[in-house]
Amino acid sequence: MVSIVIPAYNEASILEKNILQLFAFCQKNILAPWQIIISDNASDDGTSDIAGRLATLYPEIKHLRLAGRGKGLAVISAWQKFPADIYIFMDADLSVDLSALPPLVSAVQSGADIAAGSRFVSGSSVERSFVRRLISNFLRLILKILLGLKVQDAPCGFKAVNHRVVSQIVPRIKNRTWFFDTELIILAERANLAIQEIPVVWQEIKNTNRRSKVGLLRAMIEYLKNIYRLYASRH
């Protein structure tokens, strides 16, 4: 079973269209049994109603309603509630082109513990603002200098993991917001797990409502605090 988790907080404007796009893609391109889990973390804009209706219409779509907020909370809760052979998460805005989904699944089927979408490996294509590129490269440098991280794009919101990762690594993740999957990569590297980076076509979604959910400066400060936490844990 392949479980694809879509963390959703106030995504009513895009949720139905994008979930149905993902559903149609999986029907044509994912050979193993699959399910889509909309992990709704305390939305108050109609997201829950849309997710519930889709789950009623399509047996392959599940709806998990959470009382708390946080992207990490949404993904981890869904991974732990719905057992699978391969666990995936991607952002609701589908910034990553779905053409990368079959290679992501194949990498785990072929023995990788983690398959991580990457905007910095050969074959990737990225449309992104200069400011976000600058911040991303700065954080990559900090991760490499302080933590010796080998993975080139730890924050990319497009990852697949096997059951070993969910049972052994996920319970050790302390962050429940935007840093959780970077922490996942850091802990997995420290445990010498097999990580394969997958090139992606990535397009920044120009939607002011979505961008406003997380202030860029605040997110960067929180990210740096979490990097230091993991650095200090080893020194």
C-alpha positions in Angstrom: 0.0 0.0 0.0 1.2 3.5 -0.9 -0.2 6.2 1.4 0.0 9.8 0.1 -0.6 12.3 2.8 -1.7 15.9 1.9 -1.4 18.2 5.0 -4.1 20.8 4.7 -4.7 23.9 6.7 -7.3 26.2 5.2 -6.9 24.9 1.7 -10.6 25.2 0.6 -9.7 27.3 -2.4 -7.5 24.7 -4.0 -8.2 21.4 -2.2 -10.9 19.7 -4.4 -9.3 20.5 -7.7 -5.8 19.4 -6.6 -6.9 16.2 -4.8 -8.9 15.1 -7.9 -5.9 15.9 -10.1 -3.7 13.7 -7.8 -6.4 11.0 -7.8 -6.6 10.9 -11.6 -2.8 10.7 -11.8 -2.6 7.8 -9.3 -5.2 5.9 -11.2 -3.1 6.0 -14.3 0.5 5.9 -12.9 0.7 4.1 -9.6 0.5 0.3 -10.0 0.5 -0.6 -6.3 -2.6 -0.2 -4.2 -2.7 3.4 -3.0 -4.7 5.8 -0.9 -4.8 9.6 -0.5 -5.1 10.9 3.1 -6.2 14.5 3.6 -4.7 15.4 7.0 -6.7 18.5 8.0 -5.1 20.2 11.0 -7.8 22.5 12.5 -8.9 24.2 9.3 -11.7 26.7 9.7 -12.5 27.6 6.1 -14.5 24.7 4.7 -11.5 22.4 4.1 -13.0 19.8 6.4 -16.3 19.8 4.6 -14.6 19.3 1.2 -12.3 16.6 2.5 -15.2 14.8 4.1 -17.2 14.9 0.9 -14.3 13.6 -1.2 -13.7 10.8 1.3 -17.4 9.8 1.0 -17.3 9.8 -2.8 -14.0 7.9 -3.3 -12.9 4.9 -1.2 -9.3 5.7 -2.0 -9.5 9.1 -0.3 -9.4 9.3 3.5 -10.0 12.3 5.8 -8.2 12.8 9.0 -9.3 15.7 11.1 -6.9 16.9 13.8 -7.5 19.4 16.6 -4.0 20.9 16.5 -2.0 22.7 13.9 1.3 22.1 12.2 2.4 20.6 9.0 4.6 18.0 10.8 1.7 17.1 13.1 -0.5 16.5 10.1 1.9 14.3 8.2 3.2 12.3 11.2 -0.3 11.7 12.6 -1.5 10.4 9.2 1.5 8.2 8.7 1.0 6.7 12.1 -2.7 6.2 11.8 -2.8 4.6 8.3 -0.3 1.7 8.0 1.4 1.3 4.6 4.4 -0.1 2.8 5.4 3.3 1.4 4.5 6.6 3.1 4.5 9.8 1.1 3.7 13.4 1.7 3.4 16.4 -0.6 2.0 19.9 -0.3 -1.6 20.6 -1.2 -0.6 23.2 -3.7 1.2 20.6 -5.9 4.2 22.8 -6.3 6.1 19.6 -7.4 5.0 18.3 -10.7 3.4 14.9 -10.3 5.7 13.3 -12.9 8.1 12.9 -10.0 5.7 10.7 -8.0 6.4 7.3 -9.8 10.2 7.7 -9.4 9.7 8.5 -5.7 7.7 5.3 -5.2 10.1 3.3 -7.3 13.1 4.5 -5.3 11.6 3.1 -2.0 10.5 -0.1 -3.7 14.1 -0.5 -4.9 15.6 -0.3 -1.4 15.9 3.4 -0.4 14.7 4.1 3.1 13.9 7.6 2.1 13.3 9.1 -1.4 13.4 12.9 -1.2 12.4 15.3 -4.0 15.3 17.7 -4.7 15.4 21.1 -6.5 19.2 21.0 -6.5 20.1 17.7 -8.3 20.7 17.2 -12.0 17.5 17.0 -13.9 15.5 19.3 -11.7 13.8 22.4 -12.9 12.8 25.3 -10.6 10.8 28.4 -10.9 11.3 30.5 -7.8 11.7 34.0 -6.6 15.2 35.4 -6.0 14.6 36.0 -2.3 13.5 32.4 -1.7 16.4 31.0 -3.7 18.8 33.2 -1.6 17.2 32.0 1.7 17.2 28.4 0.5 20.9 28.4 -0.4 21.8 30.1 2.9 20.0 27.4 4.9 21.6 24.7 2.8 25.0 26.1 3.7 24.2 26.2 7.4 23.0 22.6 7.3 26.2 21.5 5.6 28.5 23.5 7.9 26.9 22.8 11.2 25.5 19.3 10.7 27.5 18.0 7.8 24.3 17.2 5.9 24.8 15.4 2.6 21.3 15.7 1.2 21.1 18.8 -0.9 17.4 19.8 -0.4 16.2 18.7 3.0 13.2 21.0 3.1 11.6 20.1 -0.2 8.0 19.1 0.6 7.9 15.9 -1.4 9.2 12.7 0.3 8.6 9.0 0.6 9.7 6.7 3.4 9.4 3.0 4.2 8.0 1.4 7.3 11.4 1.3 9.0 11.6 5.1 8.9 8.1 5.5 10.3 8.7 3.1 13.2 12.3 4.0 14.1 12.9 7.6 13.0 9.6 9.4 13.0 9.0 8.9 16.8 12.3 10.7 17.5 11.2 13.8 15.5 10.5 16.7 18.0 9.4 19.4 15.5 5.7 19.3 14.5 5.7 22.3 12.1 7.7 23.2 9.0 11.1 21.8 10.1 9.8 18.2 10.7 11.0 16.7 7.4 14.4 18.4 7.6 14.7 16.8 11.0 13.7 13.5 9.5 16.5 13.8 6.9 19.1 14.7 9.6 18.1 11.9 11.9 18.1 9.4 9.0 21.6 10.5 7.9 22.8 10.0 11.5 21.3 6.5 11.5 23.1 5.7 8.1 19.8 5.1 6.3 19.7 5.0 2.6 18.5 8.3 1.1 17.9 8.8 -2.6 17.3 12.3 -4.0 14.8 12.6 -6.9 14.9 15.5 -9.4 11.7 17.5 -9.5 10.0 20.1 -11.6 9.1 22.7 -9.0 7.1 25.9 -9.5 6.5 28.5 -6.8 2.7 28.9 -6.4 1.9 32.6 -6.7 -1.0 32.7 -4.2 -0.9 35.4 -1.6 -3.4 33.7 0.6 -1.2 30.6 0.9 2.0 32.6 1.3 0.5 34.6 4.2 0.1 31.4 6.4 3.8 31.4 7.3 5.9 34.6 7.5 9.1 34.1 5.6 11.3 35.7 8.3 9.6 33.9 11.2 9.9 30.6 9.4 13.6 31.2 8.8 14.2 32.1 12.4 12.4 28.9 13.6 14.3 26.9 11.1 17.6 28.2 12.4 16.6 27.5 16.0 15.8 23.9 15.1 19.1 23.5 13.3 20.9 24.8 16.4 18.9 22.4 18.6 20.1 19.4 16.6 23.7 20.8 16.4 23.8 21.3 20.2 22.5 17.7 20.8 25.7 16.4 19.3 28.1 18.8 21.1 
